[in-house]
Amino acid sequence: MIIILVLVIVIYHQVILRPTEMIYPASDIQGIFYFEKIFLKESIINFHEIPLWNPYSFSGVPFLANPSAAVL
């Protein structure tokens, strides 16, 4: 039990010592859009095409038709 407590304190020491500061400066919304933009950029650079389908979300979702991806 003590080992688990020590591990939790070591892993989350920033949150414990400074509870008013966020660990990650980006918000959740920025984080979601960040991965979509990276997927679009990598698809265009590596495969020279705009992806119609995102196979990395769940079992696959439409990418070009998704308004949150903001491809167009």
C-alpha positions in Angstrom: 0.0 0.0 0.0 2.8 2.4 0.8 4.5 1.6 -2.5 1.4 2.6 -4.4 1.1 5.8 -2.4 4.7 6.7 -3.1 4.3 6.0 -6.8 1.2 8.2 -7.0 3.0 11.0 -5.3 6.0 10.7 -7.6 3.9 10.7 -10.7 1.5 13.5 -9.7 3.9 15.6 -7.7 3.2 18.7 -9.9 -0.5 18.5 -9.2 0.0 17.9 -5.5 2.5 20.8 -5.0 0.8 23.3 -7.3 -2.9 22.5 -7.5 -3.8 25.8 -9.2 -1.6 25.2 -12.3 -2.6 22.9 -15.1 -0.2 20.1 -16.1 -0.9 20.7 -19.8 -1.3 24.3 -21.0 -3.6 23.4 -23.9 -7.3 23.1 -23.4 -9.3 20.0 -24.3 -10.7 21.6 -27.5 -7.2 22.6 -28.7 -6.1 19.1 -28.0 -8.8 17.5 -30.1 -8.2 19.8 -33.1 -4.5 19.4 -32.8 -4.6 15.7 -33.6 -7.0 16.3 -36.5 -4.6 18.9 -38.0 -1.6 16.6 -37.6 -3.4 13.8 -39.3 -4.4 16.0 -42.2 -0.9 17.5 -42.5 0.8 14.0 -42.4 -1.6 12.6 -45.0 -1.0 15.4 -47.4 2.8 15.4 -47.0 3.3 11.6 -47.0 0.5 10.4 -49.3 -0.2 13.5 -51.4 -3.9 13.2 -50.8 -6.7 14.7 -48.7 -8.0 11.9 -46.5 -11.6 11.0 -46.8 -11.6 8.6 -43.8 -9.8 8.7 -40.5 -9.0 5.1 -39.5 -7.5 6.1 -36.1 -10.8 7.3 -34.4 -12.8 4.4 -33.1 -13.2 1.9 -36.0 -13.0 4.7 -38.5 -14.9 7.9 -39.1 -15.5 10.3 -42.1 -12.8 12.9 -42.1 -13.4 15.2 -45.1 -17.2 15.4 -44.3 -16.5 16.1 -40.6 -17.0 19.9 -40.0 -14.8 19.8 -36.9 -11.8 18.7 -38.9 -12.1 21.9 -41.0 -10.4 20.5 -44.0 -12.1 22.7 -46.5 
